[in-house]
Amino acid sequence: MKKKKRTLLWQLEPEEGGTPSYLLGTIHAKCDEAFFQINEYCALITKANVFAAEIDLEEMGNQDFIQHALLPDYQTLSGILPPKKYAKLRHIIHKSCGQDIALYDRFLPILLVNLVHENLLPADQPYSLDRYLWDYAIRINKPATGLETLAEQAMVLHKIPIEDQIKDLLYLGKHIGKERRELFKMVEIYASGDYQSLFKAAKKHVGGSRKILLYDRNVTMTARLLELLQSDTVFCAVGAAHLGGQNGILRLLKKAGVTIRPLEWKEHQNA
């Protein structure tokens, strides 16, 4: 991708002029590379009437979400895996990132994979970028909403066979050094603003689940964003992997007649 086209920040222009809305591709990380343009993001959130994330982050820790996040039929990871395999996995993950998977024994394996990924990267900031932006919007009294409901997120997670989720978790345990290197590479790509390369990397990573985790969700989130744009100016922050590709949110917005304009992306000095 040519440097001038590299950006994760887009302006969505109203048909009849007026105040624009904004779309940002985020990364669920606490490293400095995710935050180097944070002042620009906050300034644009201030201009918008509504802040939109993938999901209402206030719901993430409530009891309803926890129930949706659990393995079905009271299963546990330690009960599914052979004892030696479970003990080895637990030891490797704890040694690599300090997380004890025994604390999440009833949770879906895909959530454990995401948790480990987050903890394999540096924690330069106290919060991940998406959480920081949400909290900032709340702090300045902007209405905040999710483009997906809690139930829809739960359906997505449970559509992926448990066997496949466990397979991915075991792969992570076996190749945790490789996974860490790939995550650092993703952060470098993110800092460069190359949203198409981020999409391709994410598509490869999720493999056969790309329709469930990316394409179908892109359709849902785009439809909700279009609804918001009809009546409000919006700052929308979604995972950067959802922007690119033929089925990405940017292409879907264009098909819906939205004029989108890339905004300048100032590369991180270490990118």
N, C-alpha and C positions, 0 to 999 in steps of 0.2 A: 504494500500500500504506500502510495506517495505520501511524503511527510505532510504536505499541505492538507491532505484529506484525513489525517490522523487526529481524531478527537473523540471524546466520550461525553461531550457536552453539546447539546443541540437546542436551537431556538425554534419553537413552534409558533408560526405566525398566523394570526387570525385572518380570515378571508377578507374582512372589511377594514383592516387596519386596527389600531388600538394596541393595548398592552399585550406583549407576547407571553407565552408560557415556555417552560424549559424542561428538557429531558436529560438526565444524567445517568450514565452507566456507572454503577458502583462496584466495589469489591468488598467482600465480607472479611476484612482484615484490619488489624490495629497498627500496622507498620507505617512508617512515615511516608512511604511512597504513595499511600492512599490519601494522604492528607495535605499534600503540598499546595493544593489550590483551594483549601478549605475556606479562605476568606471570600473568594469569588462565589463559591456555592452559597455561603450564608447570605451574601448580599442579594443574590437572586431569589433565595427563599423569602427574604424580606419583601421583595417586590410582588411576589405571587399572593393570591388569596388563599390558596389551598396547597398543602403538602401531601403528596401521595407516595407511598412505598409499596413494595410487593404485597405486604400484609400489615395489618394493624399490629405494630410491635408491642402495644400494651397488652395484647392478648397472649403473647408468647409464653408468659410464665403462669397463666391462670390454669385452673383445674381442668377446664374443657380442653385446652391444648395438650396438657399432660396426658389426659385420657386418650386423645387421638394419637399421641406419640408412642404409645405402648405396643408391644408385641401382642398379637391376638391370643385369646384363650389362655391367658395368664402364663404364657410361656416366658422363659428367661434365656438369655444368651448362654449362661453357664449350664443350663439344662439341655440346650440344643447341641452344643459343642462337646466333644469328648473332653474329659477333665484335663488331660495333659495338653491338648491343643489350646484349650481355654487359658490354662495357666501360662503357657508360653506367650500367647497373644497379649495377655494382661501385663506380663513382665516387659515385653518389648515396647508396648505403648507407654507404659509408665516411665520406662527408662528414656524414651525418646522425647516425650513432651510433658511428663509429670501428671498425666491424667490417669486415674484409676477407673477402668471400665466397669469394675464391680459396683460402682455407685450408680451406674446406668443399666443395670442388668436386665431390666424389663423394657428398655427402650428399643425402638426400631434400629437395626444396625446402620441404616443410612444416616441416621442422626449422629451416631457415634463416629462414623467416617467424617462427617462435616465438622464435628467437635475436634477431632484429632487434627484435621487439616488446619483449622483455625489456630491451634496451639503449636503447630510446627513452624509457624511464621513468627517473626519478632513482635513483641507487644510493646511497641514504642509509645502507643497511646492507651489510655484506660478503656476506651470503647472502640468497637469496629466503626468504620466509616458510616455504614447505613444507620447504625444505632445513634451515632453522634448527630447526624442530620435530622433524624426523627426528634431527638431530644431538643435540638436547637429550635425546630419549628414549634414544638410545644412551649418552649420557654418564652418565645416571642408571641405567644397566643395565636398561632396559626392553626386553623382546623386541620387535623391530620387523619388520613384514611388509608386503607389498603386496597389495592386493585384486585386482590383475591380475598375470599372469605376464609375463615378458619376451617370450615368444613371442606372447602375446595382444596386447601393445602393438604388436609388429612387424606382426602381421596387420592391425591397425587402420590403421597408416600405409600399408601397401601396398595396401589396398583402395581408397584414393583414387587415381584415375587420375593418372599422372605429368603428363599434359597439364593437368589441373585444378590440380595443385600449382604447376606453372610459371606458369600464368595468375594464380594468387593472388600469387605472388612478384613478377611483373611489375607487377601492380596496386599492390602495396606500393611498388615503386620509383617508380611514376608519381604516387602520391598519398601520399607519406610524411608530408607535413604533416597531411593529413586523418587518417591513421592515428594519428599522435601525439596529435592532439586527441581522437580517439575513445578511445584508451587512457587518457588523463587523465580523461576522463569516466567510464570504467569504474572507475577508482580512486576517484573521488568517490562513485559508487554503492556500491562495496564498503564504503567507510568509513561510509556511512549504514546499512548492514546490509540493504539492499533486495534480498534474494536473488531475488525474482521478476523484477525489472528486469534483474538480471545474467543470468538465464537467457534472457530475451527478447533481450537484446543479443547474447549468445553464439550463440543460435539464428539470428539474422539474419546474424551474421558468417560462420558456417560454411556457410550456405546449404543446398545440396543434400546436403551431407555430414553433416547433423545426426543422421541415423539411425546412421551409422557412428561418429561422434565423440562423440555424446551418448547417445542412447536405448539402443542396444545395450550400450554400456559401463555405463550405469546398472544394467541388469539384472544384468550379471556382478558388478559391485562390490557391489550390494545382497545378492546371494546369498552372496558370500564374507563380508560383514559379518555377516549373519544366522548363518552357521556359527560365527564367532568369538564372537558374543554368547551362544551356547548354553553355552559353557564358561568364558568370561572376561569381565572388565570391560575395556572398550576405549575408547581415545581415538582416534577416526578423523578424519583430515584429508584431504579431497578438494577438488578444484577447485570453487569456489562455483557455477559454472554447472551442476553436476550435481545441485544440490539441488532446484530449482524445476520447475514445470510438471507436467502430467498424467503424464509419464513420468519424473519426477525421483526421486531417491533418497528424499526425504522421503515422497512419496506411496506409493512401493513399500514402504517400511518400514511405513507405516500399514496398507496392504493385507495385509501379513504379520502384523499383529496387534501390532506394537510400539507402545507408548505413548511418544509424543515430546512434549517440553515445551520451548518456546522459553525461552532464558535471556536475561537483560538484556543489551542491546547499548548500550554507551556510545559514542555517536558521536564520531568524531575532531573536535577543535575546529576544524579547517579544512575539514571536510566541508560 
